Amino acid sequence: MQIPVDQIVADEDFNCRQGITVLSVRDLAGSLDTVGQIQPVVVKPRDDGRFDLIAGFRRYFAATKILQWETIDAVVKEVDQHEAETLNLIENIERQDLDVLAEAKAIEKLFPASRYSSEDAARAVRKYAKWVQHRRTLLQLPEDIQKHFQAGLIPLSRVRAVLESDDRENTCAVLMGRKRRQPCKQLGKRSKREVSAMMNRLSLEFDVDPMGPVVAALSWAIGHCATDRFERIIKEKSPC
């Protein structure tokens, strides 16, 4: 059914995936504009007659912030808060929109190890027990080591080996394929969220077209813009 977008409450704190920006949904907006909305968003009724957005935050953001749609195709589900949060997590997992640390924190929030077995939690999110176990183990590590897994520098399958190591830093260094060395001053790799935030700031504070090739190039570099769409933008903006 079509629901007016002003009747939908999209609480970004509810969504497992944080930091959705205009730049991160540029490519999706282009697809919605060209092909149309293939998959509806999911909402649940509120007591005031409006709806809470459960799943489809990127589609909703692209439709409202870029395309300025007045209505959006939606499926209404009668679910409680815990069921709604579980549906949101499942969609983000299936779309691979979360890093492993975000997945781990979401699992622990909805299905804490103190109350749910790995098997029960896995069934709830349509995964297998070891998938849950790896993420629960990750949360037992210090934050600085968690970041290695979050960035994909170490495969999550090795998380137990790191946890049980007597020298975790050295084990991490070996798993990342380099010898342990003395700390030195170096710039860290920026996350997609950091890059997106900076691009948004540049487009707002300077005379930079947020839909132009410069911002598109940065968006393409961090995986927010598909190559074919980036090439179309270049051709459209080319003076030749």
Long-range contacts (C-beta under 8 A, 24 or more apart in sequence): 1-73, 1-74, 1-75, 1-76, 2-71, 2-72, 2-73, 2-74, 3-43, 3-51, 3-71, 3-72, 3-74, 4-70, 4-71, 5-60, 5-63, 5-64, 5-69, 5-70, 5-71, 5-72, 7-49, 7-50, 7-51, 8-41, 8-43, 8-50, 8-51, 8-52, 8-53, 8-60, 8-72, 8-74, 9-46, 9-50, 9-51, 9-52, 9-53, 10-53, 10-57, 10-60, 10-61, 11-52, 11-53, 12-57, 14-52, 14-53, 14-84, 14-85, 14-88, 15-57, 15-88, 15-92, 16-88, 16-89, 16-92, 16-97, 16-98, 16-102, 16-106, 17-57, 17-58, 17-92, 17-97, 17-98, 17-102, 18-102, 18-193, 19-193, 19-196, 19-197, 20-57, 20-58, 20-61, 21-196, 21-197, 21-199, 21-200, 22-61, 22-65, 22-66, 22-200, 22-210, 23-196, 23-199, 23-200, 23-203, 23-210, 23-215, 23-218, 23-219, 23-224, 24-58, 24-192, 24-196, 24-219, 24-224, 25-58, 25-61, 25-62, 25-65, 25-66, 25-224, 26-66, 26-211, 26-216, 26-219, 26-224, 26-225, 26-229, 27-219, 27-224, 27-225, 27-226, 27-229, 28-58, 28-59, 28-62, 29-62, 29-63, 29-66, 29-67, 30-229, 32-59, 32-62, 32-63, 32-67, 33-67, 37-63, 37-72, 37-73, 40-72, 40-73, 40-74, 40-75, 41-72, 41-73, 41-74, 41-75, 42-74, 42-75, 42-77, 42-87, 42-91, 43-74, 43-75, 43-76, 43-77, 44-76, 44-77, 44-78, 44-79, 44-84, 45-76, 45-78, 51-76, 52-84, 54-79, 54-84, 54-87, 54-88, 55-87, 55-88, 55-91, 56-91, 58-97, 82-110, 85-109, 85-110, 86-110, 86-124, 86-125, 89-125, 90-125, 90-126, 93-125, 93-126, 93-127, 94-126, 99-150, 99-151, 99-152, 100-134, 100-135, 100-138, 100-149, 100-150, 100-156, 101-138, 101-146, 101-147, 101-149, 101-150, 102-150, 103-135, 104-135, 104-136, 104-138, 104-139, 105-139, 107-132, 107-135, 107-136, 108-135, 108-136, 108-139, 134-159, 134-160, 137-163, 141-168, 142-168, 145-169, 145-172, 148-172, 148-176, 151-189, 151-191, 192-222, 192-223, 192-224, 195-221, 195-222, 196-222, 196-224, 212-237, 213-237
